[in-house]
Structure formats: C-alpha cells, structure tokens
Amino acid sequence: MTNRRLGRGVAIVGAGMSKFGAFPDKATRDLFVEAFREMRQSVDKGFEPKDIEAIFIGNYSSDLFEGQGHTAPLMASWVGLTPRPTTRIEDACASSGVALRQGILAIASGLYDVVLVGGIEKMSSLPTERVTDALATAGDALYEIPAGFTFPGFYAAMATAYMHAYGATPEALMCVGIKNHENGALNDKAQLGQRIADIMAARQASAAKKGLPIPTWKDEMEFLRDDRANPMIAWPLRLFDCSPVSDGAAALLLVSEDIARSFSDNPLYIIGSGQASDDALHERSELTTIAAARLASRQAYEMAGVQPSDIKVAEVHDCFTIAEVIASEDLGFFAPGQGFRAAEQGLTTRAGPRPINTSGGLKAKGHPVGASGAAQVVEVWKQMRGAAGARQLPGDLNLGLTHNVGGTGQTCVVHIFERK
C-alpha cells in the first residue's frame, strides 16, 4: 500500500472530558457541555468558540440507549455552536476515534482550519440486559447474535483461543485488571477509581459491619479468583476483566498546523493516522489477533515515520483485559504470544518500559462507548504535556499513540501524536 501523507499538518490545542460513571440526573448533552468547558479551559492562549468551523461527534447508539437520534446538532446547540455543520459518526466503540480521523481529514484537505471533535454516550439509563442487547448490535445480527453470542462471549472466545495458542492463564489477564485499577485510582475522572486492594478492604469492612464472616484473601489474585467476589461472566473472563456500563463525553479542538501556536505554545501534532476494517468475528481465520489493528497501526507508523519502539505512552482499547494483551501485540510493542508475559512481568505499568493505559483504560476509567476514543486522546494530551498529576509518567514523552476498536475489531483506528 502506498504510504499516505496528510495534505497539511494538524494539531490538537485543547482537550477535555466529563467524569465517567453512571449519572441518572444527567443527559448526554449535559456531559458534553462538561467536556467542552474543560476543553475550552485547556487552550493555553484561549479561543473564541465562534471560530470553530465544523463539528464531528462520535456516538454509537443514542437511539437505543436514550431513544434520541440526530444527536450531533443537539450537542452543537448546547454549546452554542449552531449553525456550524455537525456530523455524527457511528463505528461502534470506535466512533469518536473515527470522528477524530474525520476531523483530521477535514483540516488536512484545507476545507476548515478549526474543528471540534467530540465523543458521547449515556448507557446507564437502561437495565443491564438491555445494554447487552444494544451492544450486541455491533456484532453480526444475522449469524452471531442468534447463536447466543454477547460481547463478553466474543472476547472470551478470543481469550480461550489466545490461551490455547500461547499458554497464557487467566491470572495473566488479572494482572491487566490490577494494573489498570492502580492507574484509575489516580484519575479523578475514572468511574472505577479504586485499586483492587481498596475494593478488597471495602468488602471486608462491609462484611464486618453486617456481622458476617470477614473474607481473608491473602492478596489481589486470591480475591480475583474468588467466584463470589469476582464472578465468572464468560470463561475465562470474570467481572473484573470487563469494562463497566458508563456515561461520559470528551471533546478535542483541532486546528491546522500553521495556526497552532496562536492557540498554544505546547500543541500536540497528529503525525500518523490509520484506519482499517475486518470481517465479523465468526468469519476470521485467527482469533488471537485483530487484523484491522495491525493494518491501521502500520498505516499510522508509516505516515508518522516512527517505529513501535519510539512510542512513549499509549492508550489502547481494553474493553476486556484480553483486548489490551492482544492490542499490545497488534501494535508491535510485543511479539505475538508475548503480550501476556509483559503484563505478568509489569512491563506495561507506569513504572515499566512500555506504559499502557495510564488513565486506567476502559477497564477502570470507564467505557461510554462513543466517547472512549476521544477520551483516550485526552489522557495522551495530559501525559505528553506533563499535566497528568499523580499518574504522570517521567521523562520526555515526545510520542504518544491511541488505539480504538469498534465491535470485535471490525473497525480499528490508530493515531500517533508528537510534541515538538
């Protein structure tokens, strides 16, 4: 494939997000206003919202989750941006990652100079079984869903295939969950902002208060192996292997490279972008890798002129713990079959040589599906600008990456960012 280049450079000069969680008293538009306000405050030199020329909003299914279609113009209205052209992008859980790519292309084409990219989803208004049904529409409704598959089932199939191929154990996946909860505990926007050890202590305190026998787990692994504390969802995936049902929003301000310094002295430049698609899961010859992720990342690396080893911070799509392991291999950080060993050895922790999901990832930060891709960029923005607080990585974070997957990998979009 011919190496593609952007027609002109694109930079991010502002990024913000709402808190992720379950908010019965808030609508999607309220969450988007929160994200927009934080984004606006993050623009170092300030800007006038009226300068925004177009808006791209990632949203998976406000239709099913909220009974509200045509959401993009509503978001524009609530932040005072009508009559700008506003487009909703739907690519399942990759919706706002793809919205970012559309915003990049809109500026690179020369059509616009200043673009707002958003991601939104409110999932918690529905009971869990209806959330499961809504998410199932991202699978193949003709072949897969009638056979009884849900998304935990899809990723459980990938996990069992991976374990069979490489000898991984469920405990390797538990290492991912422990690590991401450690990171999420340092993120005030995270839905599950507790370490596994803190959750254990809370369960023990609750039992004592109720006069029940106090559990005596010796460590996090024993807690995570406990069927009562961490029930099986779809073997080998347990509750703490799964991202939660979430509400949330994120917002990014994109501008052409030539005007970026008028907004910020420290913009992030988008130097690589790749997107690819794949068949539904049941049609694939391999379940231990996502071909769309391999292809999208190769496109992004080639456009950026960098190698996987050059990336200093990465946010990857960990809707389930196995997804992070597979992503770490698809992105070239580790060889096939070595991602689980890297997780076991602590290589992907904040203190390790290949930090992944410093935000807590989808696992702990939360996964409002249409907002997740844009929220990944918010974390990379904060890390690369030295603004991530207690979870800030040390050193010169000059290159970052986001990896956003839709469905079981039918869509994948990868972006690479540089601080010059």
C-alpha positions as CSV (number, residue, x, y, z in Angstrom):
1,M,0.0,0.0,0.0
2,T,1.3,3.5,-0.9
3,N,2.4,5.5,2.1
4,R,-0.1,8.3,2.5
5,R,0.6,11.8,3.9
6,L,-1.7,14.5,5.1
7,G,-2.2,17.4,2.8
8,R,-1.3,19.7,5.6
9,G,-0.4,19.4,9.3
10,V,-3.0,19.1,12.0
11,A,-2.6,19.8,15.8
12,I,-4.6,19.4,18.9
13,V,-4.7,22.6,21.0
14,G,-7.4,21.7,23.6
15,A,-8.7,18.5,25.2
16,G,-11.3,17.8,27.9
17,M,-13.7,15.2,29.3
18,S,-16.5,14.8,31.7
19,K,-16.2,12.5,34.6
20,F,-17.1,9.0,33.6
21,G,-19.7,7.0,35.6
22,A,-23.4,6.5,35.9
23,F,-25.3,9.7,36.2
24,P,-29.1,9.3,36.4
25,D,-29.6,13.0,36.7
26,K,-27.7,14.0,33.6
27,A,-28.4,13.7,29.8
28,T,-25.7,13.3,27.2
29,R,-25.8,16.9,26.4
30,D,-25.0,17.8,30.0
31,L,-22.0,15.6,29.9
32,F,-20.9,17.1,26.6
33,V,-21.1,20.6,28.0
34,E,-18.8,19.5,30.8
35,A,-16.3,18.1,28.4
36,F,-16.5,21.2,26.1
37,R,-15.9,23.5,29.1
38,E,-12.8,21.6,30.2
39,M,-11.5,21.5,26.6
40,R,-12.0,25.3,26.4
41,Q,-10.2,25.9,29.6
42,S,-7.3,23.8,28.4
43,V,-6.5,26.0,25.4
44,D,-3.5,27.9,26.8
45,K,-4.0,31.2,25.0
46,G,-7.8,31.0,24.9
47,F,-10.0,31.0,21.8
48,E,-13.5,32.1,20.7
49,P,-15.9,29.2,20.2
50,K,-17.3,31.1,17.2
51,D,-14.0,30.3,15.4
52,I,-15.0,26.6,15.3
53,E,-16.0,25.9,11.7
54,A,-17.2,22.3,11.8
55,I,-18.1,19.6,14.4
56,F,-17.7,15.8,14.3
57,I,-19.3,13.8,17.1
58,G,-18.7,10.2,17.8
59,N,-21.7,8.3,19.1
60,Y,-22.6,4.7,18.9
61,S,-26.3,4.5,19.7
62,S,-28.1,7.3,21.5
63,D,-31.0,5.9,19.6
64,L,-31.1,2.7,21.6
65,F,-29.6,3.9,24.9
66,E,-31.7,7.1,25.1
67,G,-34.3,7.0,22.4
68,Q,-32.7,10.0,20.9
69,G,-31.4,10.2,17.3
70,H,-29.9,13.1,15.4
71,T,-27.7,13.9,18.4
72,A,-24.9,15.9,16.8
73,P,-26.9,19.1,16.2
74,L,-28.2,18.9,19.8
75,M,-24.6,18.9,21.1
76,A,-23.8,21.9,18.9
77,S,-26.8,23.7,20.2
78,W,-26.0,23.1,23.8
79,V,-22.5,24.6,23.5
80,G,-23.8,27.5,21.3
81,L,-22.3,26.4,18.0
82,T,-25.2,26.3,15.6
83,P,-25.4,26.7,12.7
84,R,-22.0,25.1,12.1
85,P,-22.1,21.9,10.1
86,T,-22.3,19.0,12.6
87,T,-21.9,15.3,11.8
88,R,-22.5,12.2,13.9
89,I,-20.0,9.4,13.3
90,E,-21.0,5.8,14.2
91,D,-18.4,3.0,14.2
92,A,-19.4,1.2,17.4
93,C,-16.9,1.6,20.2
94,A,-14.5,3.3,17.7
95,S,-17.0,6.1,16.9
96,S,-15.1,9.0,18.4
97,G,-11.7,7.7,17.2
98,V,-13.1,7.7,13.7
99,A,-14.7,11.2,14.4
100,L,-11.1,12.4,15.2
101,R,-9.9,11.0,11.9
102,Q,-12.7,12.7,10.0
103,G,-11.8,16.0,11.7
104,I,-8.1,15.5,10.8
105,L,-9.1,14.9,7.1
106,A,-11.3,17.9,7.1
107,I,-8.5,20.2,8.1
108,A,-5.8,18.4,6.1
109,S,-8.0,18.9,3.0
110,G,-7.9,22.7,3.5
111,L,-11.7,22.9,3.9
112,Y,-11.5,24.0,7.5
113,D,-8.9,25.5,9.9
114,V,-10.6,24.9,13.3
115,V,-12.7,21.8,14.1
116,L,-14.3,20.4,17.2
117,V,-14.3,16.6,17.7
118,G,-16.4,15.1,20.4
119,G,-17.4,11.7,21.7
120,I,-20.6,11.0,23.7
121,E,-22.6,8.1,25.2
122,K,-25.1,7.6,28.0
123,M,-25.6,3.9,28.7
124,S,-26.7,3.7,32.3
125,S,-30.4,4.6,31.8
126,L,-31.1,1.0,30.6
127,P,-31.0,-2.1,32.7
128,T,-28.0,-4.4,32.1
129,E,-29.8,-6.8,29.9
130,R,-30.9,-4.1,27.5
131,V,-27.5,-2.6,27.5
132,T,-26.2,-6.0,26.5
133,D,-28.8,-6.1,23.7
134,A,-27.8,-2.6,22.5
135,L,-24.1,-3.5,22.4
136,A,-24.9,-6.8,20.6
137,T,-26.0,-4.7,17.5
138,A,-22.2,-4.2,16.9
139,G,-21.9,-7.9,16.2
140,D,-23.3,-9.7,13.3
141,A,-27.0,-9.8,14.0
142,L,-27.7,-12.4,11.2
143,Y,-25.2,-15.1,12.3
144,E,-23.5,-14.3,15.6
145,I,-26.2,-12.9,17.9
146,P,-28.8,-15.7,17.2
147,A,-26.2,-18.2,18.1
148,G,-26.1,-16.7,21.6
149,F,-23.0,-14.5,21.5
150,T,-22.7,-11.4,23.6
151,F,-19.7,-9.2,23.8
152,P,-18.2,-10.9,26.8
153,G,-18.7,-14.1,24.9
154,F,-16.9,-12.8,21.8
155,Y,-13.9,-11.7,23.8
156,A,-14.0,-14.9,25.9
157,A,-13.7,-16.8,22.6
158,M,-10.6,-14.6,21.7
159,A,-9.2,-15.2,25.2
160,T,-9.6,-19.0,25.0
161,A,-8.0,-19.1,21.6
162,Y,-5.1,-17.0,22.8
163,M,-4.6,-19.1,25.9
164,H,-4.7,-22.3,23.8
165,A,-2.2,-20.8,21.3
166,Y,0.3,-19.3,23.7
167,G,-0.2,-21.0,27.1
168,A,-1.5,-17.9,28.9
169,T,-3.5,-18.2,32.0
170,P,-6.5,-16.3,33.5
171,E,-4.0,-14.9,36.0
172,A,-2.2,-13.0,33.2
173,L,-5.5,-11.2,32.4
174,M,-5.9,-10.4,36.1
175,C,-2.6,-8.6,36.0
176,V,-4.0,-6.3,33.4
177,G,-7.0,-5.5,35.6
178,I,-4.9,-4.9,38.7
179,K,-2.6,-2.6,36.8
180,N,-5.5,-0.6,35.3
181,H,-7.2,-0.2,38.6
182,E,-4.0,1.1,40.1
183,N,-3.9,3.7,37.3
184,G,-7.6,4.5,37.6
185,A,-7.3,5.2,41.3
186,L,-5.1,8.2,40.4
187,N,-7.6,9.5,37.8
188,D,-10.3,11.8,39.2
189,K,-12.3,11.3,36.0
190,A,-12.4,7.5,36.4
191,Q,-15.6,5.6,37.0
192,L,-13.8,2.8,39.0
193,G,-11.3,4.9,40.8
194,Q,-10.2,2.2,43.3
195,R,-7.3,-0.2,43.4
196,I,-8.3,-3.8,43.7
197,A,-6.7,-3.8,47.1
198,D,-9.0,-1.0,48.1
199,I,-12.1,-2.9,46.8
200,M,-11.0,-5.9,48.9
201,A,-10.7,-3.8,52.0
202,A,-14.1,-2.2,51.4
203,R,-15.7,-5.7,51.0
204,Q,-14.1,-6.8,54.3
205,A,-15.2,-3.7,56.1
206,S,-18.8,-4.2,54.8
207,A,-18.8,-7.8,56.0
208,A,-17.6,-6.8,59.4
209,K,-20.3,-4.0,59.7
210,K,-23.0,-6.5,58.8
211,G,-21.7,-9.1,61.3
212,L,-20.9,-11.5,58.5
213,P,-17.7,-13.7,58.2
214,I,-14.9,-11.5,57.1
215,P,-13.2,-12.8,53.9
216,T,-9.5,-13.4,54.3
217,W,-8.0,-13.0,50.8
218,K,-4.2,-13.0,51.1
219,D,-3.7,-10.8,48.0
220,E,-5.4,-9.4,44.9
221,M,-5.0,-12.6,42.9
222,E,-6.8,-14.6,45.5
223,F,-9.6,-12.0,45.6
224,L,-9.9,-12.1,41.8
225,R,-10.1,-16.0,41.8
226,D,-12.9,-15.9,44.3
227,D,-16.1,-16.8,42.4
228,R,-18.3,-14.9,44.9
229,A,-16.1,-11.7,44.9
230,N,-15.4,-11.8,41.2
231,P,-18.0,-14.0,39.4
232,M,-17.4,-15.6,36.1
233,I,-19.1,-13.8,33.2
234,A,-17.9,-15.9,30.2
235,W,-14.9,-18.2,30.9
236,P,-12.2,-17.2,31.3
237,L,-13.4,-13.6,31.7
238,R,-14.7,-12.6,35.2
239,L,-16.4,-9.4,36.3
240,F,-13.1,-7.6,36.9
241,D,-12.0,-8.5,33.3
242,C,-14.9,-6.4,31.9
243,S,-15.2,-2.6,31.4
244,P,-18.3,-1.1,33.1
245,V,-21.5,0.4,31.7
246,S,-20.7,4.1,31.5
247,D,-21.9,7.6,30.8
248,G,-19.5,10.2,29.6
249,A,-18.2,12.7,27.0
250,A,-14.9,14.0,25.6
251,A,-14.0,17.0,23.4
252,L,-10.9,17.9,21.3
253,L,-10.0,21.1,19.5
254,L,-8.2,20.5,16.2
255,V,-6.5,23.3,14.2
256,S,-4.3,23.5,11.2
257,E,-0.6,23.2,12.0
258,D,0.2,26.7,10.7
259,I,-2.0,28.4,13.3
260,A,-1.5,26.0,16.2
261,R,1.0,28.3,18.1
262,S,-1.6,31.1,18.2
263,F,-3.7,28.8,20.5
264,S,-0.9,27.1,22.5
265,D,2.8,27.1,23.0
266,N,2.6,23.4,23.5
267,P,0.3,21.8,20.9
268,L,0.3,18.1,20.1
269,Y,0.8,17.4,16.4
270,I,-1.0,14.5,14.8
271,I,1.6,12.9,12.7
272,G,0.1,9.5,12.0
273,S,-3.4,8.2,11.3
274,G,-4.6,4.8,10.2
275,Q,-7.9,3.0,9.9
276,A,-9.0,-0.4,8.7
277,S,-11.9,-2.9,8.8
278,D,-12.3,-6.6,9.1
279,D,-14.9,-9.3,8.9
280,A,-17.2,-10.2,11.7
281,L,-15.5,-12.5,14.3
282,H,-17.1,-15.7,13.0
283,E,-15.6,-15.3,9.6
284,R,-12.0,-14.8,10.7
285,S,-9.3,-17.4,10.4
286,E,-7.5,-16.1,13.6
287,L,-8.9,-15.1,16.9
288,T,-5.6,-14.3,18.6
289,T,-5.1,-11.0,16.8
290,I,-7.1,-8.2,15.2
291,A,-6.0,-7.7,11.6
292,A,-7.6,-4.3,11.3
293,A,-5.4,-3.1,14.3
294,R,-2.3,-4.5,12.7
295,L,-3.1,-2.7,9.4
296,A,-4.2,0.6,10.9
297,S,-1.2,0.8,13.1
298,R,1.1,0.1,10.2
299,Q,-0.5,2.9,8.3
300,A,-0.1,5.2,11.2
301,Y,3.6,4.3,11.8
302,E,4.4,4.7,8.1
303,M,2.7,8.1,7.9
304,A,4.5,9.3,11.1
305,G,7.8,7.8,10.1
306,V,8.3,6.1,13.5
307,Q,8.5,2.6,15.0
308,P,6.6,1.0,17.8
309,S,9.6,1.2,20.0
310,D,9.5,5.0,19.7
311,I,6.1,5.4,21.4
312,K,6.4,6.6,25.0
313,V,2.8,6.5,26.1
314,A,-0.2,4.5,24.7
315,E,-3.9,4.3,25.4
316,V,-5.3,1.1,23.9
317,H,-8.8,-0.3,23.7
318,D,-9.2,-2.6,26.7
319,C,-12.9,-3.3,26.7
320,F,-11.9,-6.6,28.2
321,T,-8.5,-7.4,29.7
322,I,-7.7,-9.8,26.8
323,A,-8.2,-6.9,24.4
324,E,-5.3,-5.0,26.0
325,V,-3.0,-8.0,25.7
326,I,-3.9,-8.5,22.0
327,A,-3.6,-4.8,21.3
328,S,-0.1,-4.7,22.8
329,E,1.0,-7.3,20.2
330,D,-1.0,-5.9,17.2
331,L,0.7,-2.5,17.8
332,G,4.1,-4.1,17.7
333,F,5.0,-3.4,21.3
334,F,5.5,-7.1,21.9
335,A,5.9,-10.2,19.7
336,P,2.8,-12.5,19.2
337,G,2.3,-14.5,22.3
338,Q,4.4,-12.2,24.5
339,G,1.8,-9.6,25.5
340,F,0.5,-11.7,28.4
341,R,4.1,-12.2,29.7
342,A,4.7,-8.5,29.5
343,A,1.6,-7.9,31.6
344,E,2.7,-10.6,34.2
345,Q,6.2,-9.0,34.4
346,G,4.9,-5.5,34.9
347,L,6.3,-4.1,31.7
348,T,3.1,-2.2,30.9
349,T,2.8,-0.5,34.3
350,R,3.6,3.2,34.8
351,A,7.0,2.2,36.2
352,G,7.6,-0.2,33.3
353,P,9.4,0.4,30.0
354,R,6.1,0.2,28.0
355,P,3.3,2.0,30.0
356,I,-0.1,1.3,28.6
357,N,-3.4,2.8,29.8
358,T,-2.2,5.2,32.4
359,S,-5.7,6.6,32.6
360,G,-7.0,3.3,33.9
361,G,-8.1,2.4,30.4
362,L,-11.7,1.5,29.5
363,K,-11.4,-1.1,32.3
364,A,-11.2,1.4,35.2
365,K,-11.7,4.8,33.7
366,G,-15.0,3.6,32.1
367,H,-16.3,2.9,28.6
368,P,-19.1,5.1,27.4
369,V,-18.6,3.5,24.0
370,G,-19.0,6.6,21.7
371,A,-16.7,8.7,23.9
372,S,-13.9,6.3,24.6
373,G,-11.7,7.0,21.6
374,A,-11.7,10.8,22.2
375,A,-11.1,10.2,25.9
376,Q,-8.0,8.2,25.1
377,V,-6.6,11.3,23.4
378,V,-7.4,13.4,26.5
379,E,-5.1,11.1,28.5
380,V,-2.3,11.3,25.9
381,W,-2.7,15.1,25.8
382,K,-2.3,15.3,29.5
383,Q,0.6,12.9,29.7
384,M,2.6,14.5,26.9
385,R,2.1,18.0,28.3
386,G,3.1,16.9,31.9
387,A,-0.4,17.6,33.2
388,A,-1.4,14.1,34.4
389,G,-0.9,14.7,38.1
390,A,-0.2,11.7,40.3
391,R,-0.2,9.3,37.4
392,Q,2.2,11.4,35.3
393,L,4.9,9.4,33.6
394,P,8.5,10.6,33.9
395,G,10.9,11.5,31.1
396,D,10.5,13.1,27.6
397,L,7.1,11.9,26.3
398,N,7.6,13.2,22.8
399,L,5.5,10.5,21.0
400,G,2.1,9.0,22.0
401,L,-0.4,6.7,20.5
402,T,-4.1,5.8,20.7
403,H,-5.8,2.6,19.5
404,N,-9.6,2.5,19.3
405,V,-11.5,-0.6,18.3
406,G,-15.1,-1.0,17.2
407,G,-17.0,-4.2,17.9
408,T,-14.7,-7.2,17.9
409,G,-12.3,-5.5,15.6
410,Q,-14.4,-4.9,12.5
411,T,-13.1,-1.3,12.8
412,C,-9.8,-0.1,14.2
413,V,-8.3,3.4,14.1
414,V,-4.8,4.4,15.4
415,H,-3.4,7.8,15.8
416,I,0.2,9.0,16.7
417,F,0.9,12.3,18.3
418,E,4.1,14.3,18.6
419,R,5.2,17.1,20.9
420,K,7.7,19.2,19.1
